């Protein structure tokens, strides 16, 4: 082996190992056969045509989330200090965006409100629903998925602000076969509760 090869061989090996490690950290492993999304359980009313006076529309903002939730993977709370992820289970998008879409669609289907997304709020935000998605995963200690949403409801200009915590728990066994459907059910329970809170 030449001197040049003796120098380059360890460097190449280090780069290869680093590449493998980085791939693991970024979730570069095998992609699951299917990807998970949230689907509304409220009945679809079909075509909708609505109008709203100033301040009567509802704007649904994308909630803030913790780092372990801001991922396409589903977190498992093994202990208060240990977070892992459900094997072979991934979202099509991050849960904060999927949850905001679900809440908006549930309000649209179950109330008479005009519902806007964050990008449409320049028209007239009306009531603004914001908040933090505190939990959105599986708790191995209780054997349940948990969806916990700390929501705020404010009028335009902040003349009135309300806050409320919504929580739903649904049993699951920790596998990708049960955690996905359970999370969808729990998210729908919270979305329905938010819709009733807003009313209209």
Secondary structure, 3 states (H helix, E strand, C coil): CCHHHHHHHHHHHHHHHHHHHHHHHCCCCCCCCCCECCCCCCCCCCCCCCCCCCCCCEEECCCEECCCCCCCEEEEEEECCEEEEEEEEEECCCHHHHHHHHHHHHHHHHCCCCEEEHHHCCCCCCEEEEEEEEEEEEECCCCEEEEEEEEEEECHHHCCEEEEEEEEEEECCCCHHHHHHHHHHHHHHHHHHHHHHHCC
